[in-house]
Amino acid sequence: MLIQEIEYRNTNSFSKLLVNYTGNGEEFRKLINNFPEINSFENQINLKSKNYNNKFRKVLIDVISNNYNDEYLSNIQKDNISKLRLKNTFTVTTGHQLNLLTGPIYFIYKIITVINLCEKLKKKYPKYNFIPIYWLASEDHDFEEINHFFTNDKKFKWNTNQSGAVGDFNLKSIKNVIEDYTKQIKNSTFYDDLVKIIDKAYLSSRNLSEATISIVNNLFGFYGLLSIDANNRKLKSIFCEILKKELEHNIVDDHSKLSITNLKKSGYKIQANPRKINLFYLKDKKRERILNDGNIFLTKSGEMSWSLNQIKKEVDNYPERFSPNVLFRPLFQEFILPNICYIGGPSEVAYWLELKSVFDSQGITYPIILNRNSVLIIEKKIRKFLSKNKIDIELLFESEKFIKDTLLKKYSNLKLDFTELKGQLKKQFLDLKKLSEKTDKSFIGALSAQEKKQINGLNKLEKRLKKAELKIHSDKIDKIIKIRNKIYFDGKPQERIINFTEFYKLHGPNFIKLLKDNLNPLNKKFSIIEL
């Protein structure tokens, strides 16, 4: 159950930009159409309705249907696919890399945020339909970012020499990783259920895209979620003209300057800097950046080159070979989908905020940008221990040193802070220096040296006293530190490290339901859930 919600600023885990954006900071108004508030969606729906080509709906339905192959579709999914034909149907989308076994658990939170927002919007605006979408980042080529997951205090890693778009990677070499992991969870309560999901995804699929769709479908198909792999000729064919504009006119680099300038003026770091051309070329299991050298376009390796007319023709004939980078992908997504909201993590929110001026330049409606739910899952026995010892959960988000100092003050009967004493000492030396100025100024140097010596002595005594007291109260303090280290792994929060199977193996589908029932997509706070 949900036991507490914490302001993002109090978690010490999020950027200044994210904290201020979730607080509806005025500096962001010029960078967006609407803040993510329930009443803002009516305006967003109107904007999208006026500016979306409904002819794309049939193509979307064909592509999504084909993405599922032999996957079982729930009645809600079938209904959602059918509703995509209707002009009063809109999507809410999140995107994510094809991490092995979904990667860090925040991926699960992203999708639950999408599903819950669709349900919330349907209640508020019943005359419209809202469909949750997971957009696969299947064209990414940074395999090292996605080839592993952490659980059971162990890293499971898939090694392969394949290259190019990761969604096309075959799964022949993944069997050993899957077997190694399933051995680790042999005695888990939901072992059979979890192994069935994993085996179907990774041992029965042709490539990583299919495997990812399978595992996501098994977890969320019941809630109507639809997955889309946009690395598809049909979808890119309807995006050809904007692909050509990027090649010829550098639209992302040129038009993002306004939004980027505004972000810099507000003191924010730029998450992703645009390139002159924000496209890759996909061919022969390679994904290479496209560069421009005068009148010649070429891949980074130099193996392929074109004149402007030749590369435009290449787009017309082979649109599937042109792959958007992280800053161009949002335009592709919002152009082809009847989308009103994109849900991302803190880094995604940051780079989406660079792009409204690019969207405006191409006449594409900029969506509402919503930060995903962020969650700490805490075991009941740990929560009871903290409550019994009167430890506020918010303390666990502080540094280890801060926690130790705080608990030492709480548990010790001694006055361990010498700040007041050091202040008195400094005042005494100040009085002596004033007296010296009236008598013999040559004493001032000696007084300063003596002051420094005595302050250093107090600092050493203070440190020794704290160390001695720490030994006395070490059992209680160490228990709190161990709990804290279950939340932070090498300085990173729980949600950015551990895999969802850590909890699913013990609670099964009820774990997903617990999250769904307890998370509010528009709460703009960090949630703590007891499991």
N, C-alpha and C positions, 0 to 999 in steps of 0.2 A: 504494500500500500504506500501511497504518497505520504511522507511524514514531514517534509519541510521543503520550502522553496527559498533559494538564496539569490540575492542580487548578483548579477555577473561580476560587478566590481569587487565584491567581497570574496570571490573565489581565487583571486590572484592567478587566474588561468587564461584570461582573455585579453585581447588587445584593447587599447584605448579606443580604436575605431569601432570595434564591435560593441563595447560598453556604451559608447555614445550613440551609436546607430539604434540599438535596442531601446534607448531612452528617447528616441525621436528627436535627436539633436537638430537644431534649426539649420546648421550648416549643410545638412544632407538634402534639404527640400529642393534645391536646384539640381540635384543629381538623380532624382527619382520622379515618378508620377504620383505615387501614393505610398504612405507608410503602411506596414502590415497591420492594419486595424480592421476589425470585422466590418465596420461601416464603409471602409474605403473600397471594398470589392465591387460595389455597385457601379462606381465610376470606372473601375478597371474593366469590368464586363462591357460597359458601353464603349470604352475605347477600343477594346479588342473586336467587338462586334462590327464596328465601322471599318476596321482595318485588317480583316482576315479574309483570305481567299478560300471560300467554302468548297471550292473544287478540289482542294487538297485532301478533303476528308476521305474520299474514296481510296486515294493512294495510301493514306495512313492505315485505313482498315485492312487493305491488302497486305501491307508490310507487317503490321502487328500480328495478323492472323498467321502469316507464314513464319514469323519468328518462333511460334510455339511448336511447330512440327507435331510430334506425338504427345506433347504435354497435355495433361488433363486440365480442362478449363472449368472453373466453377460456374454456376448459373449466373452469379453476379458479374463475373468476367465476360461471359457471353452477352449479357444484357448491356454491359458497358461498351463492348465493341459495337453492338447494334446502335447504341445511343450516339456514338461518334458521328453518325451520319447527319444528326440533327443540328440545326443552326443554334439551338439554345444549349448546346453541350460544350463545356469548356474543360480544360485540363489543369491540373496542378502537378508540377513536375519536380523531381529531384534527379540528379545525375551522380554517377560514382564510377570509379575505376573497377576493373574486374579482379579485385583482390581475392586471393585464394581463401575459400570458405568465408567470403565476404570481408575478411580482414578485421580491423578494429570494430568494436561493437557500435560505434557511433553510426555506422552504416545502417544498422537496424533502427536507430533513433530517427534517421533521416526519412526512412520509408514510413515509419509510424506517424511522423509529423505530417507527411503528405496525405495518408489515409484519413487521419483524424481531421485535418483541415477540410477535406472534401465533405466529410460528414457534417462538420460544423457549418459549412457554407450552404449545404442543401437545406438545413433547418432554417437558416436565415433567409435564403433566397430560393424558395421551393419551386419556382417556375423554371429554374435552370437545372441542368445536370452537371455534375462535377466528377471528373474521372481521375483517379490517381495514376501517375505515370512514373516509371523508373527508366531513365535514359542511360543506356550502357555506354560508358566511355571506351568502346571496343577498339577504337583506332589508336589509342595511346601506345607508345612503343617503349616506355620506361619499365621494363619487366622487373627490375630490382625493387621497385616500389610496391609491387603487388604479389610477388612470388612466395609470400610467407604469411604466417599468422602466429600469434602467441596465445597459449593456453596451458594450463597445468604447469605453470612456471617453466615452460619450454617453448622454443621456437621451432616450428615445422616449416621447412623450406623446400620448394620445388626447384630443381636445377634442370635447365634445358638450354641448348644452344640455339634455339629458334630465334628468329628476328622478324622485324616488321610489326604490323598491327597485332597486338596481343590477343584480340578476339579471335583471330584465325589460328592461333597456336593449337596444334593437335595435343592430345592428352596421353599419348602412348607412354610417356616417362613418368606419369604422376602416380601410378599405382603404388609404388613403394612408400610414398609420402602418406597416402590414404591408409595403407595397411599399418604403418607406424603409428599414426594417430589413433586409429580405431582400437589398437592394442592398449593404448593408454587409458581408454575410457571403458574398458571391458566390463567393469562391475557397476557402471552407472545405471541409474533407475530407468532412463529413457535411451539406453544403448541401442536397442533394436530400431526404434523410431529414427534416431539420429543417423545410424549407419545406413538405413534404407534411403534417407534423403541424400546422404553424401555419395553413396555408391551409384545411385541413379544419375546424379549430376556429373560425377567425374569419371565413372567407368562405363557409362552408356552414351555419352555425348561425343559428337565429332570434334568439337573445339571448345575453347574457353568461353566464348560467347554463349553457346548452347548450354554449357554447364552452369553458368551464372544465372541464366534465365530459369533453368530447372530448379536450382536451389532457392531462388527468390520466389518462384511460383509455389513451391511446396510450403514455404513459410507464410506467404501473403496472398496467394491466389484466392483464398476463402474471403478476403476482404475486398476483392475486386480490382486489385492492382494489376496494371498492364505494363509489360516491359517492351521497350523498343530499342532495337539495334539499328541505328541510323546509318551505319556503314553499308549503304544500299544504293544501287544505281537509280532506282525509281525516285527515291527521295532527293538525291543529289541532282537529278535531272531538272527538278522544278526549282532548284536553287542556282542554276547555271549562271544567270545574269549577274547575280551578286558575287559569285566566285570570280567572274571576269572583271568586275569592278574592283575587287580587292587586288587582283593582279596588275591592273592598269593604273588604278588611282590610289592604291594604298589607303583604303577607306578607314580601317581601324586605326592605323598610325596617325592619319591626318585628323580625323574627327574626335578621337579620344583625348586630344590635347586639352580641350576645354574642361572636361570632367577631371582629368588628371591635375590640371592647374588648380582647380578649386579644391581638390583633396589636399594638395601640397600647401595651399594657403591656410588650410585649417590645421596644418601640422601633422598630417597623416602620412605614413609610409606607403609607397606604391607597391601593391602586392605583385603585379605582373606588368612588366614593361613591354609595350607592343613592339613588334618588329616592322620593318618596311612591308614585308609580305608575311601574313600570318597563316600560311598554308604549307602543308607537306604534300609530297608526291608519293603515292602508294603504287608499288609495282615490284613483282618478283621478290616478294617477302622482304621488301625494304620500305621504310618510311623516312624520307629525306626532306629536309627543309628546302623550300624553293627560294632562290635568291635572284636578285636583279643586278646585272652588270651592264649598265648603259642600256642598249637596245636589246640585250640578250637576257633571257631567263634560263636559269640552269639549276639543277639539283646541287646540293652541297658537295657531293663527291665529284661533280662535273661530268658524270656519266650521261646525263640527259641535258639537252639544251634546245631552246626554241626562240624564234622571234616572237613579237607580240601577237601577230596574226596566227602564227603556228600554235602558240599555247592557248589562244582563244578557241581554235579549232579542236585542240586536244580536250578542252573542257566540254565542248559540245559533243564530241564523239565518245569520250571516256570520263564522264563526271565522277564516276566512282573512284578514280585515281587521285582525286583532289581531296585532301583531308584537312579539316580545320584544326588550328591549334587552340589552346585554352581560351584565348580571347575572341576568336572568330566563331567557335562552336556555339556560343549563346545566340548569335544572329541566326545561324542555321536552325537551331532548335525553335526559336520564337517565330521564325518565318513559316515553318511547316506545321507547327502545332497550334491549336486554338487555346493557347496557354495564357493564364492570368496571373500565375504566381510561380516563382522558382524558389525552392527550398534548398539551401546549402549550408555548409559549415562556415565558421568565421573567415577562413581564407577565401572561400568562394564569394561570400558577401562582399569582401574587400575588392576583389577584381571585377565583380559585376557593377560595383559603384563607379567604375572607370568608364562605363560603356553607354550611358544613356544618350550622350551626344552622337555616338555612332549609330545607334538605333534611329534617332531622329533624322539623321542624314539620309537614311535608306527607307524612311517611311514605315518602319517596323515598330509595332507597339512594345514599349519597354514594360516588362512585367513587374508586379510587386515582388520585392526581394525579402524573404523571410529567413531568419536564422533558425536552423533546426533545433529541436529539443536537445538539451544537454542534461545528462543524468549521471548520478552516482548511485550504484546499487550497493546496499549495505545489508549484511545478514542480520537477522533478528537478534541473535545472541550478542552481536557486537553493539547493536543499538541499545540493548538492555544494559550492557556493561557500561556504556558511555552515560546512559541516563542514571544508573546507580551511583556512578562516581561524579555526577554533576558536571560532565564535560559537554560543552556546546559543540555540535558537529562542525560548526563553522571554523572552530579552532584547527581542525584537521587540514584545512586548506592553506594554512600558514607554513612557513619554512620550519624545518626540524629544529633549528636553533631557537626560533621564536616560541615554538611549542614547549621546548625544555625550560626556557626562561619563565614562561607563563605558569607552567605546572610547578616549578620550583617555588615560585612565590606563593602559589596556592597551598602547597603541602608543608612548607617550612614554617617554623615558628620564629625563625630568626629574621632580622632585618638584613637582607642580602644586598640591598642597593646602597652604595656609598655615595650616591650623587649629592645628597644633602651635606654630608660630611666634607666632601671635596669642595663644595661651594663655600662652606664656612672657612676652610683652609685658604682658599683663594682670596676671600675677603680679608683675612688676617694679613696675608702677604701684601695685599694692595695697601692696607693701612701702614704696614711697615715701609713700603716703598715711598709713600707720601711723606712719612716721617724722615726717611733718608734724604729726600730731596731738600728738606729744610736744614739738614745737618751736613751729611757727607754723601754726595751723589755717587761716589765710587762704590758704595755698598749695594747699589741697585743690581749690578751684575751678579754679585754673590747671592743676593736675595732671590733672583730669578732662578739661579741654578739650584738653590735649596728648595724652592717651590716645586720645580720640576721633579726633583728627587723624591720629595714627600708624596706628590701626586702619583708618581709611578709606584711608590711603595704601597699606597692605598689600593691602586689598581691590582697589584699582585695579590694583596691580602683578600680583596674582593673576589678575585678569580679562584684563589685557593679555598675560600669559604664556600663558594658555589660548588666547586668540585667535590668537597667533602659532603655537602648536603645532597648532591646528586647521588652519591654512593648510598646514602641512607634511604633515599626515596626511589632508588633505581628500578625496583620491581614494578612499581605503579607507573612510573614514567616510561619505562621500556615497553610496557604493554600498549600504551597509547601510541608510541612511536611505531610499533609494529603494525598497528591498525592504520596509522597514517601511510605507511609504506605499501599497504594494500590498495591505497587510493592513488598514490603517486609512484610510478615505476620510473626510476632514473629521472625524476623531475617532471614526468608526464602524467596527466590525469588518467584514471582508470579507463575512461571511455575511448582514449586514443591508443590504447595498447591491447587489452585483452579481447578475445574473440567471444561472440555470443554463445558458443557451445559450452563455455565455462558454466553457464547457468541453464542452458537448454538441456544438457545431458541429465540434469537433476530434476527439472520441472517440466520439460517438454513444451507443448503448445501453450500451456498455462502461463509460461513465462512471457510469451508474446502478448497474450491477452492481458496479463497484469500491466505490462507497459502501456498498451493501448488504452486501457481503462483509466490509467492514472496520469496520463500526459495531456496537457492542454497546449495545442500548437501555437496559441497566441499569448502564452503567459509571459514570455520574454524574461524568464528567470531560470536559474539552474535548479533542477529537481533532484530530490533525494528520495529514493524508493527503497523500502524495506522488503526483503525477499525471504 
